[in-house]
Amino acid sequence: MSEVARPDIDPQHSHETYRNLSYSVVFASVPPEEYERNRREAERYPASDRSDRAVSARSMVLSHADWIRADARRGRLRLRWAEFFRDWDILICPQMAVPAFEHDHTMPIEERTVPVNGEPQPYFQQAFWSGLVTAPYLPSTVFPTGLSRQGLPIGLQAVGDAYQDYRTIDFTRLLAREIGGFQPPPMD
């Protein structure tokens, strides 16, 4: 067991790769007028801008060539994670940055926020932890760890090497036996 073992990856770069790949798929079938709006929005940002908004905007209109480059980055991430899992069976990390929270349906989507340590953060920044392991196709099983001071569920994720789904599932099954399983929050 180690509290400091980390894969040899740049987490921010990995998150950008995740967004490039996932947003380009999600926004591939938008109507032409929405695509054109997204393209104009993406052009507002210089290529050097790595802010959340800039990465998201460019990802929504990613060219096929840029998708191929993002997929190649995913391949390199997979190799780095495989190196990490030569020494470790399971990585435990957050699944979200905060306990369960009220869903925000504000439009436009870019205006949505979620409080992290009392400060509003971009809503979809919550995908950071799940995207970190989704981009390189790693299996992850989310498990409950208890309730927050407000009585809301807190979860972590057990991440395993590629194709080791049963390992993460079995780990969380054994852990639930030790610390208890899901406890539904009280209905107010």
QUIZIVEN-V563523 format. One record per backbone hydrogen bond with DSSP energy under -0.5 kcal/mol. NH is the residue of the N-H (numbers start at 1). CO is the residue of the C=O. E is the energy in kcal/mol with one decimal. If there is no record, write none. Layout:
# QUIZIVEN-V563523
NH|CO|E, NH|CO|E
This chain:
# QUIZIVEN-V563523
9|7|-2.1, 11|9|-0.8, 14|10|-2.6, 15|11|-2.4, 16|12|-2.3, 17|13|-2.1, 18|14|-2.4, 19|15|-2.5, 20|16|-2.9, 21|17|-2.5, 22|18|-3.0, 23|19|-2.4, 24|19|-0.5, 24|20|-1.3, 25|21|-1.0, 26|22|-2.6, 27|23|-2.8, 28|25|-1.1, 30|27|-1.1, 34|31|-0.6, 35|31|-2.4, 36|32|-2.5, 37|33|-1.9, 38|34|-2.7, 39|35|-2.7, 40|36|-2.3, 41|37|-2.1, 42|38|-2.4, 43|39|-1.9, 44|40|-0.6, 44|41|-1.1, 45|42|-1.4, 49|46|-2.1, 50|48|-0.6, 55|51|-2.7, 56|52|-2.6, 57|53|-2.7, 58|54|-2.6, 59|55|-2.3, 60|56|-1.7, 61|57|-0.6, 61|58|-1.0, 62|59|-1.2, 67|63|-2.2, 68|64|-2.4, 69|65|-2.0, 70|66|-2.3, 71|67|-2.7, 72|68|-1.9, 73|69|-2.0, 74|70|-2.2, 75|71|-2.0, 76|72|-1.9, 77|73|-2.4, 78|74|-2.5, 79|75|-1.7, 80|76|-2.0, 81|77|-2.7, 82|78|-2.2, 83|79|-1.8, 84|80|-1.9, 85|81|-2.5, 86|83|-1.1, 87|84|-1.5, 88|84|-0.9, 91|159|-2.4, 93|91|-0.5, 93|157|-2.0, 95|155|-0.9, 96|155|-0.5, 100|153|-2.3, 105|103|-0.5, 111|108|-2.2, 112|109|-2.1, 114|121|-2.0, 116|119|-2.9, 119|116|-1.8, 121|114|-2.0, 123|112|-2.0, 125|122|-1.7, 126|123|-1.5, 127|124|-1.5, 128|125|-2.0, 130|95|-0.6, 130|126|-0.5, 131|127|-3.1, 132|128|-2.0, 133|129|-0.8, 133|130|-0.5, 134|130|-1.7, 135|131|-2.2, 137|134|-2.3, 138|133|-2.5, 141|158|-2.3, 143|156|-2.8, 145|154|-2.8, 146|154|-0.7, 148|152|-3.1, 151|148|-2.1, 154|146|-2.3, 156|143|-2.3, 157|93|-3.1, 158|141|-2.6, 159|91|-3.3, 159|157|-0.6, 160|139|-2.1, 164|161|-1.9, 167|164|-0.7, 168|164|-1.6, 169|165|-2.5, 170|166|-2.6, 171|167|-2.5, 172|168|-2.2, 173|169|-2.0, 174|170|-2.5, 175|171|-2.5, 176|172|-2.5, 177|173|-1.5, 178|174|-1.1, 178|175|-0.5, 179|175|-2.9, 180|176|-2.0, 184|182|-0.5, 188|186|-0.7
